[in-house]
């Protein structure tokens, strides 16, 4: 297998949204908890889970920043009124 093939195989498709990512994370946890997957499959699942956690964390951080911006804009609007 070429390096290009390995890189393509390792790429994760991003979920449609936060909720779908959380659903997939729960599926991964359930699969890993059964202990029935092979070591290679568990490593792939773990890798996917880490990518999903990063995706969810980024989404939550962006939402938190947006809330700060809205709150700040509202406070500034009240002070100028």
C-alpha positions in Angstrom: 0.0 0.0 0.0 1.4 3.4 -1.0 1.8 6.3 1.4 -1.0 8.1 -0.5 -3.3 5.1 0.0 -2.5 5.0 3.7 -3.1 8.7 4.1 -6.5 8.4 2.3 -7.5 5.5 4.4 -6.6 7.4 7.6 -8.8 10.4 6.7 -12.0 10.8 8.6 -15.2 12.0 7.1 -16.5 14.9 9.3 -20.0 14.4 10.7 -22.9 16.5 9.4 -23.3 18.2 12.8 -22.5 18.1 16.5 -25.4 15.8 17.3 -24.4 13.2 14.7 -20.8 13.3 16.0 -22.1 12.6 19.6 -24.2 9.7 18.3 -21.2 8.2 16.6 -19.1 8.7 19.7 -21.6 6.8 21.7 -21.6 4.0 19.2 -17.8 3.8 19.4 -17.9 3.7 23.2 -20.4 0.9 23.1 -18.4 -1.1 20.6 -15.2 -0.6 22.5 -16.8 -1.6 25.8 -17.9 -5.0 24.4 -14.3 -6.0 23.8 -15.4 -8.1 20.8 -13.5 -6.1 18.2 -10.0 -7.0 17.1 -7.1 -4.9 18.3 -6.8 -3.4 14.8 -10.5 -2.5 14.7 -10.3 -1.1 18.3 -7.4 1.1 17.3 -9.3 2.4 14.3 -12.4 3.1 16.4 -10.2 4.8 19.0 -8.7 7.0 16.3 -12.1 7.9 15.0 -13.3 8.7 18.5 -10.4 11.1 19.1 -11.1 12.9 15.8 -14.8 13.2 16.8 -13.9 14.5 20.2 -11.7 17.1 18.6 -14.6 18.0 16.2 -17.1 18.3 19.1 -14.7 20.3 21.2 -14.1 22.8 18.4 -17.9 23.1 17.8 -18.5 23.8 21.5 -15.7 26.3 21.7 -17.1 28.1 18.7 -20.6 28.2 20.3 -19.2 29.5 23.5 -17.3 32.2 21.7 -20.5 33.2 19.8 -22.4 33.4 23.1 -19.7 35.7 24.5 -19.9 37.9 21.4 -23.7 38.1 21.7 -23.6 38.8 25.4 -20.9 41.5 25.0 -22.9 43.1 22.2 -26.0 43.2 24.3 -24.1 44.7 27.3 -22.5 47.4 25.0 -26.0 48.2 23.6 -27.4 48.7 27.0 -24.6 50.9 28.1 -25.0 53.1 25.0 -28.8 53.4 25.4 
